[in-house]
């Protein structure tokens, strides 16, 4: 897996306004059906992880566990981010392809 490429695509999705971050915003996008992919940090809290896992399983949305909260936040220009939802299907496909390589 090429983590640099993953960060670049994630940053591009942020610039294109095709992602949201934060637990409440992400759960809202999952519930209304606009989420294509969920990315959570490796060091996310247990309660938050259970909530996100529940909603992604219930609404059948793929989930990727990647990087730390600091690293996820850094690639979208924020301080600390534990959950990111990708809204665009093409960005979601690209990120999943990068994870598979």
KEGULO-569204 format. One record per residue: x, y, z of N, C-alpha, C in turn; residue number from 0. Coordinates in nm, 4 decimals. Layout:
BEGIN
{nc1->X nc2->Y nc3->Z cac1->X cac2->Y cac3->Z cc1->X cc2->Y cc3->Z i->NUM}
...
END
This chain:
BEGIN
{nc1->0.0835 nc2->-0.1178 nc3->0.0000 cac1->0.0000 cac2->0.0000 cac3->0.0000 cc1->0.0884 cc2->0.1247 cc3->0.0000 i->0}
{nc1->0.0518 nc2->0.2196 nc3->-0.0818 cac1->0.1260 cac2->0.3443 cac3->-0.0939 cc1->0.0564 cc2->0.4510 cc3->-0.0087 i->1}
{nc1->0.1070 nc2->0.4721 nc3->0.1141 cac1->0.0402 cac2->0.5659 cac3->0.2042 cc1->0.0498 cc2->0.7102 cc3->0.1555 i->2}
{nc1->0.1568 nc2->0.7451 nc3->0.0867 cac1->0.1692 cac2->0.8811 cac3->0.0339 cc1->0.0586 cc2->0.9090 cc3->-0.0676 i->3}
{nc1->0.0328 nc2->0.8134 nc3->-0.1558 cac1->-0.0731 cac2->0.8274 cac3->-0.2555 cc1->-0.2095 cc2->0.8366 cc3->-0.1872 i->4}
{nc1->-0.2290 nc2->0.7567 nc3->-0.0811 cac1->-0.3537 cac2->0.7605 cac3->-0.0055 cc1->-0.3771 cc2->0.8999 cc3->0.0524 i->5}
{nc1->-0.2731 nc2->0.9570 nc3->0.1124 cac1->-0.2838 cac2->1.0920 cac3->0.1695 cc1->-0.3122 cc2->1.1960 cc3->0.0616 i->6}
{nc1->-0.2501 nc2->1.1806 nc3->-0.0539 cac1->-0.2722 cac2->1.2761 cac3->-0.1632 cc1->-0.4169 cc2->1.2732 cc3->-0.2116 i->7}
{nc1->-0.4705 nc2->1.1532 nc3->-0.2303 cac1->-0.6093 cac2->1.1415 cac3->-0.2772 cc1->-0.7052 cc2->1.1934 cc3->-0.1706 i->8}
{nc1->-0.6762 nc2->1.1663 nc3->-0.0443 cac1->-0.7601 cac2->1.2164 cac3->0.0643 cc1->-0.7579 cc2->1.3695 cc3->0.0690 i->9}
{nc1->-0.6403 nc2->1.4281 nc3->0.0497 cac1->-0.6290 cac2->1.5738 cac3->0.0452 cc1->-0.7042 cc2->1.6326 cc3->-0.0726 i->10}
{nc1->-0.6990 nc2->1.5654 nc3->-0.1861 cac1->-0.7719 cac2->1.6108 cac3->-0.3042 cc1->-0.9234 cc2->1.6037 cc3->-0.2815 i->11}
{nc1->-0.9680 nc2->1.4980 nc3->-0.2150 cac1->-1.1112 cac2->1.4865 cac3->-0.1822 cc1->-1.1538 cc2->1.5992 cc3->-0.0886 i->12}
{nc1->-1.0665 nc2->1.6377 nc3->0.0043 cac1->-1.0973 cac2->1.7487 cac3->0.0946 cc1->-1.1088 cc2->1.8802 cc3->0.0173 i->13}
{nc1->-1.0138 nc2->1.9043 nc3->-0.0719 cac1->-1.0161 cac2->2.0273 cac3->-0.1512 cc1->-1.1412 cc2->2.0321 cc3->-0.2385 i->14}
{nc1->-1.1834 nc2->1.9162 nc3->-0.2882 cac1->-1.3012 cac2->1.9072 cac3->-0.3741 cc1->-1.4326 cc2->1.9066 cc3->-0.2957 i->15}
{nc1->-1.4221 nc2->1.9143 nc3->-0.1633 cac1->-1.5404 cac2->1.9119 cac3->-0.0748 cc1->-1.6223 cc2->1.7855 cc3->-0.0922 i->16}
{nc1->-1.5517 nc2->1.6737 nc3->-0.1068 cac1->-1.6170 cac2->1.5440 cac3->-0.1234 cc1->-1.5989 cc2->1.4565 cc3->-0.0003 i->17}
{nc1->-1.5686 nc2->1.5187 nc3->0.1147 cac1->-1.5594 cac2->1.4439 cac3->0.2387 cc1->-1.6059 cc2->1.5290 cc3->0.3555 i->18}
{nc1->-1.6445 nc2->1.4611 nc3->0.4623 cac1->-1.6760 cac2->1.5271 cac3->0.5886 cc1->-1.5986 cc2->1.4562 cc3->0.6984 i->19}
{nc1->-1.5754 nc2->1.5246 nc3->0.8093 cac1->-1.5024 cac2->1.4660 cac3->0.9194 cc1->-1.5755 cc2->1.4977 cc3->1.0487 i->20}
{nc1->-1.5436 nc2->1.4230 nc3->1.1510 cac1->-1.6087 cac2->1.4390 cac3->1.2798 cc1->-1.7200 cc2->1.3368 cc3->1.2974 i->21}
{nc1->-1.7331 nc2->1.2879 nc3->1.4179 cac1->-1.8262 cac2->1.1782 cac3->1.4457 cc1->-1.9704 cc2->1.2109 cc3->1.4082 i->22}
{nc1->-2.0221 nc2->1.3229 nc3->1.4541 cac1->-2.1637 cac2->1.3552 cac3->1.4293 cc1->-2.1923 cc2->1.3829 cc3->1.2821 i->23}
{nc1->-2.1048 nc2->1.4559 nc3->1.2174 cac1->-2.1226 cac2->1.4837 cac3->1.0745 cc1->-2.1180 cc2->1.3554 cc3->0.9933 i->24}
{nc1->-2.0258 nc2->1.2676 nc3->1.0281 cac1->-2.0113 cac2->1.1415 cac3->0.9553 cc1->-2.1328 cc2->1.0509 cc3->0.9747 i->25}
{nc1->-2.1805 nc2->1.0411 nc3->1.0974 cac1->-2.2987 cac2->0.9581 cac3->1.1224 cc1->-2.4188 cc2->1.0135 cc3->1.0469 i->26}
{nc1->-2.4319 nc2->1.1446 nc3->1.0408 cac1->-2.5406 cac2->1.2057 cac3->0.9646 cc1->-2.5342 cc2->1.1705 cc3->0.8168 i->27}
{nc1->-2.4143 nc2->1.1759 nc3->0.7587 cac1->-2.3987 cac2->1.1417 cac3->0.6166 cc1->-2.4219 cc2->0.9931 cc3->0.5920 i->28}
{nc1->-2.3836 nc2->0.9094 nc3->0.6866 cac1->-2.4093 cac2->0.7659 cac3->0.6734 cc1->-2.5594 cc2->0.7406 cc3->0.6754 i->29}
{nc1->-2.6301 nc2->0.8045 nc3->0.7679 cac1->-2.7752 cac2->0.7847 cac3->0.7813 cc1->-2.8526 cc2->0.8329 cc3->0.6588 i->30}
{nc1->-2.8100 nc2->0.9452 nc3->0.5993 cac1->-2.8872 cac2->0.9961 cac3->0.4858 cc1->-2.8471 cc2->0.9336 cc3->0.3527 i->31}
{nc1->-2.7523 nc2->0.8395 nc3->0.3566 cac1->-2.7186 cac2->0.7623 cac3->0.2380 cc1->-2.6192 cc2->0.8249 cc3->0.1434 i->32}
{nc1->-2.5530 nc2->0.9318 nc3->0.1828 cac1->-2.4583 cac2->0.9968 cac3->0.0920 cc1->-2.3143 cc2->0.9512 cc3->0.1131 i->33}
{nc1->-2.2899 nc2->0.8624 nc3->0.2076 cac1->-2.1547 cac2->0.8135 cac3->0.2349 cc1->-2.1189 cc2->0.6995 cc3->0.1407 i->34}
{nc1->-1.9987 nc2->0.7060 nc3->0.0832 cac1->-1.9492 cac2->0.5991 cac3->-0.0039 cc1->-1.8421 cc2->0.5150 cc3->0.0645 i->35}
{nc1->-1.7698 nc2->0.5751 nc3->0.1582 cac1->-1.6615 cac2->0.5063 cac3->0.2282 cc1->-1.6376 cc2->0.5764 cc3->0.3607 i->36}
{nc1->-1.6069 nc2->0.4984 nc3->0.4632 cac1->-1.5735 cac2->0.5536 cac3->0.5941 cc1->-1.4290 cc2->0.5171 cc3->0.6257 i->37}
{nc1->-1.3528 nc2->0.6155 nc3->0.6720 cac1->-1.2141 cac2->0.5939 cac3->0.7126 cc1->-1.2046 cc2->0.6300 cc3->0.8602 i->38}
{nc1->-1.1551 nc2->0.5360 nc3->0.9412 cac1->-1.1358 cac2->0.5647 cac3->1.0834 cc1->-0.9890 cc2->0.5490 cc3->1.1180 i->39}
{nc1->-0.9466 nc2->0.6210 nc3->1.2204 cac1->-0.8077 cac2->0.6152 cac3->1.2651 cc1->-0.7833 cc2->0.4870 cc3->1.3443 i->40}
{nc1->-0.6592 nc2->0.4426 nc3->1.3439 cac1->-0.6219 cac2->0.3234 cac3->1.4205 cc1->-0.6340 cc2->0.3442 cc3->1.5711 i->41}
{nc1->-0.6156 nc2->0.4679 nc3->1.6164 cac1->-0.6178 cac2->0.4964 cac3->1.7595 cc1->-0.7483 cc2->0.5631 cc3->1.8046 i->42}
{nc1->-0.8576 nc2->0.5301 nc3->1.7372 cac1->-0.9885 cac2->0.5854 cac3->1.7703 cc1->-1.0378 cc2->0.5247 cc3->1.9024 i->43}
{nc1->-1.1198 nc2->0.5988 nc3->1.9750 cac1->-1.1755 cac2->0.5497 cac3->2.1002 cc1->-1.2720 cc2->0.4335 cc3->2.0775 i->44}
{nc1->-1.2838 nc2->0.3477 nc3->2.1760 cac1->-1.3656 cac2->0.2276 cac3->2.1638 cc1->-1.5133 cc2->0.2607 cc3->2.1433 i->45}
{nc1->-1.5663 nc2->0.3574 nc3->2.2172 cac1->-1.7075 cac2->0.3939 cac3->2.2042 cc1->-1.7377 cc2->0.4487 cc3->2.0650 i->46}
{nc1->-1.6510 nc2->0.5340 nc3->2.0148 cac1->-1.6694 cac2->0.5897 cac3->1.8805 cc1->-1.6587 cc2->0.4798 cc3->1.7756 i->47}
{nc1->-1.5636 nc2->0.3901 nc3->1.7934 cac1->-1.5464 cac2->0.2806 cac3->1.6987 cc1->-1.6708 cc2->0.1909 cc3->1.6946 i->48}
{nc1->-1.7284 nc2->0.1622 nc3->1.8090 cac1->-1.8502 cac2->0.0803 cac3->1.8129 cc1->-1.9651 cc2->0.1491 cc3->1.7408 i->49}
{nc1->-1.9803 nc2->0.2800 nc3->1.7632 cac1->-2.0865 cac2->0.3557 cac3->1.6963 cc1->-2.0702 cc2->0.3536 cc3->1.5453 i->50}
{nc1->-1.9496 nc2->0.3830 nc3->1.4992 cac1->-1.9227 cac2->0.3867 cac3->1.3554 cc1->-1.9397 cc2->0.2482 cc3->1.2942 i->51}
{nc1->-1.8890 nc2->0.1455 nc3->1.3615 cac1->-1.9055 cac2->0.0089 cac3->1.3116 cc1->-2.0519 cc2->-0.0306 cc3->1.3012 i->52}
{nc1->-2.1326 nc2->0.0104 nc3->1.3984 cac1->-2.2753 cac2->-0.0202 cac3->1.3952 cc1->-2.3413 cc2->0.0423 cc3->1.2720 i->53}
{nc1->-2.3176 nc2->0.1709 nc3->1.2506 cac1->-2.3824 cac2->0.2406 cac3->1.1390 cc1->-2.3316 cc2->0.1931 cc3->1.0032 i->54}
{nc1->-2.2014 nc2->0.1651 nc3->0.9923 cac1->-2.1507 cac2->0.1172 cac3->0.8635 cc1->-2.2045 cc2->-0.0224 cc3->0.8318 i->55}
{nc1->-2.2198 nc2->-0.1062 nc3->0.9329 cac1->-2.2765 cac2->-0.2398 cac3->0.9108 cc1->-2.4249 cc2->-0.2306 cc3->0.8774 i->56}
{nc1->-2.4958 nc2->-0.1439 nc3->0.9472 cac1->-2.6407 cac2->-0.1301 cac3->0.9263 cc1->-2.6729 cc2->-0.0736 cc3->0.7883 i->57}
{nc1->-2.5936 nc2->0.0227 nc3->0.7421 cac1->-2.6180 cac2->0.0861 cac3->0.6124 cc1->-2.5290 cc2->0.0307 cc3->0.5009 i->58}
{nc1->-2.4548 nc2->-0.0748 nc3->0.5299 cac1->-2.3724 cac2->-0.1461 cac3->0.4328 cc1->-2.2743 cc2->-0.0532 cc3->0.3599 i->59}
{nc1->-2.1891 nc2->0.0131 nc3->0.4382 cac1->-2.0891 cac2->0.1052 cac3->0.3846 cc1->-1.9509 cc2->0.0512 cc3->0.4199 i->60}
{nc1->-1.8601 nc2->0.0430 nc3->0.3223 cac1->-1.7258 cac2->-0.0086 cac3->0.3521 cc1->-1.6502 cc2->0.0836 cc3->0.4475 i->61}
{nc1->-1.5644 nc2->0.0213 nc3->0.5272 cac1->-1.4869 cac2->0.0964 cac3->0.6260 cc1->-1.3394 cc2->0.0588 cc3->0.6130 i->62}
{nc1->-1.2532 nc2->0.1588 nc3->0.6269 cac1->-1.1085 cac2->0.1384 cac3->0.6233 cc1->-1.0516 cc2->0.1929 cc3->0.7534 i->63}
{nc1->-0.9660 nc2->0.1142 nc3->0.8159 cac1->-0.8962 cac2->0.1591 cac3->0.9356 cc1->-0.7544 cc2->0.1940 cc3->0.8932 i->64}
{nc1->-0.7165 nc2->0.3219 nc3->0.9112 cac1->-0.5900 cac2->0.3690 cac3->0.8545 cc1->-0.5313 cc2->0.4815 cc3->0.9371 i->65}
{nc1->-0.4026 nc2->0.4781 nc3->0.9593 cac1->-0.3235 cac2->0.5861 cac3->1.0186 cc1->-0.3679 cc2->0.6218 cc3->1.1604 i->66}
{nc1->-0.3116 nc2->0.7291 nc3->1.2114 cac1->-0.3500 cac2->0.7795 cac3->1.3433 cc1->-0.4404 cc2->0.9013 cc3->1.3257 i->67}
{nc1->-0.5002 nc2->0.9446 nc3->1.4358 cac1->-0.5864 cac2->1.0628 cac3->1.4296 cc1->-0.5086 cc2->1.1856 cc3->1.3836 i->68}
{nc1->-0.3859 nc2->1.1969 nc3->1.4307 cac1->-0.3022 cac2->1.3109 cac3->1.3917 cc1->-0.2713 cc2->1.3072 cc3->1.2424 i->69}
{nc1->-0.2348 nc2->1.1905 nc3->1.1905 cac1->-0.2000 cac2->1.1781 cac3->1.0479 cc1->-0.3208 cc2->1.2032 cc3->0.9583 i->70}
{nc1->-0.4379 nc2->1.1531 nc3->0.9969 cac1->-0.5590 cac2->1.1793 cac3->0.9180 cc1->-0.5909 cc2->1.3283 cc3->0.9165 i->71}
{nc1->-0.5798 nc2->1.3904 nc3->1.0321 cac1->-0.6054 cac2->1.5332 cac3->1.0393 cc1->-0.5064 cc2->1.6141 cc3->0.9581 i->72}
{nc1->-0.3826 nc2->1.5730 nc3->0.9623 cac1->-0.2770 cac2->1.6458 cac3->0.8911 cc1->-0.2994 cc2->1.6453 cc3->0.7404 i->73}
{nc1->-0.3486 nc2->1.5356 nc3->0.6843 cac1->-0.3626 cac2->1.5298 cac3->0.5383 cc1->-0.4821 cc2->1.6099 cc3->0.4878 i->74}
{nc1->-0.5746 nc2->1.6498 nc3->0.5766 cac1->-0.6834 cac2->1.7374 cac3->0.5325 cc1->-0.6720 cc2->1.8763 cc3->0.5948 i->75}
{nc1->-0.5584 nc2->1.9043 nc3->0.6564 cac1->-0.5343 cac2->2.0381 cac3->0.7087 cc1->-0.6012 cc2->2.0662 cc3->0.8419 i->76}
{nc1->-0.6333 nc2->1.9635 nc3->0.9165 cac1->-0.6946 cac2->1.9799 cac3->1.0492 cc1->-0.5977 cc2->1.9267 cc3->1.1538 i->77}
{nc1->-0.6310 nc2->1.9479 nc3->1.2789 cac1->-0.5408 cac2->1.9067 cac3->1.3857 cc1->-0.5508 cc2->1.7568 cc3->1.4142 i->78}
{nc1->-0.6671 nc2->1.7117 nc3->1.4596 cac1->-0.6887 cac2->1.5703 cac3->1.4904 cc1->-0.8240 cc2->1.5298 cc3->1.4340 i->79}
{nc1->-0.8268 nc2->1.4223 nc3->1.3566 cac1->-0.9507 cac2->1.3727 cac3->1.2959 cc1->-0.9564 cc2->1.2222 cc3->1.3174 i->80}
{nc1->-1.0668 nc2->1.1743 nc3->1.3742 cac1->-1.0766 cac2->1.0311 cac3->1.3993 cc1->-1.1639 cc2->0.9594 cc3->1.2971 i->81}
{nc1->-1.2581 nc2->1.0305 nc3->1.2354 cac1->-1.3498 cac2->0.9685 cac3->1.1388 cc1->-1.3645 cc2->1.0588 cc3->1.0175 i->82}
{nc1->-1.3551 nc2->0.9992 nc3->0.8987 cac1->-1.3762 cac2->1.0704 cac3->0.7734 cc1->-1.4736 cc2->0.9905 cc3->0.6889 i->83}
{nc1->-1.5683 nc2->1.0591 nc3->0.6281 cac1->-1.6604 cac2->0.9950 cac3->0.5336 cc1->-1.6347 cc2->1.0535 cc3->0.3957 i->84}
{nc1->-1.6109 nc2->0.9653 nc3->0.2985 cac1->-1.5943 cac2->1.0063 cac3->0.1593 cc1->-1.7325 cc2->1.0049 cc3->0.0944 i->85}
{nc1->-1.7699 nc2->1.1163 nc3->0.0336 cac1->-1.9028 cac2->1.1302 cac3->-0.0253 cc1->-1.9076 cc2->1.0893 cc3->-0.1721 i->86}
{nc1->-1.7964 nc2->1.0990 nc3->-0.2416 cac1->-1.7919 cac2->1.0721 cac3->-0.3851 cc1->-1.7503 cc2->0.9274 cc3->-0.4111 i->87}
{nc1->-1.8246 nc2->0.8583 nc3->-0.4954 cac1->-1.7986 cac2->0.7177 cac3->-0.5250 cc1->-1.6633 cc2->0.6976 cc3->-0.5934 i->88}
{nc1->-1.6240 nc2->0.7894 nc3->-0.6811 cac1->-1.4949 cac2->0.7762 cac3->-0.7510 cc1->-1.3766 cc2->0.7898 cc3->-0.6559 i->89}
{nc1->-1.3829 nc2->0.8849 nc3->-0.5624 cac1->-1.2777 cac2->0.8967 cac3->-0.4626 cc1->-1.2742 cc2->0.7722 cc3->-0.3749 i->90}
{nc1->-1.3899 nc2->0.7204 nc3->-0.3393 cac1->-1.3973 cac2->0.6000 cac3->-0.2563 cc1->-1.3327 cc2->0.4812 cc3->-0.3274 i->91}
{nc1->-1.3625 nc2->0.4645 nc3->-0.4554 cac1->-1.3021 cac2->0.3548 cac3->-0.5326 cc1->-1.1502 cc2->0.3685 cc3->-0.5391 i->92}
{nc1->-1.1034 nc2->0.4897 nc3->-0.5626 cac1->-0.9596 cac2->0.5144 cac3->-0.5735 cc1->-0.8888 cc2->0.4817 cc3->-0.4410 i->93}
{nc1->-0.9475 nc2->0.5252 nc3->-0.3303 cac1->-0.8864 cac2->0.4984 cac3->-0.1998 cc1->-0.8866 cc2->0.3501 cc3->-0.1677 i->94}
{nc1->-0.9942 nc2->0.2800 nc3->-0.2029 cac1->-0.9985 cac2->0.1352 cac3->-0.1796 cc1->-0.8951 cc2->0.0632 cc3->-0.2668 i->95}
{nc1->-0.8776 nc2->0.1080 nc3->-0.3898 cac1->-0.7767 cac2->0.0486 cac3->-0.4788 cc1->-0.6360 cc2->0.0694 cc3->-0.4244 i->96}
{nc1->-0.6085 nc2->0.1879 nc3->-0.3704 cac1->-0.4771 cac2->0.2151 cac3->-0.3130 cc1->-0.4514 cc2->0.1246 cc3->-0.1932 i->97}
{nc1->-0.5535 nc2->0.0991 nc3->-0.1129 cac1->-0.5377 cac2->0.0122 cac3->0.0045 cc1->-0.5106 cc2->-0.1320 cc3->-0.0355 i->98}
{nc1->-0.5614 nc2->-0.1749 nc3->-0.1503 cac1->-0.5444 cac2->-0.3132 cac3->-0.1929 cc1->-0.4057 cc2->-0.3406 cc3->-0.2494 i->99}
{nc1->-0.3393 nc2->-0.2375 nc3->-0.2995 cac1->-0.2074 cac2->-0.2568 cac3->-0.3629 cc1->-0.1017 cc2->-0.2805 cc3->-0.2584 i->100}
END
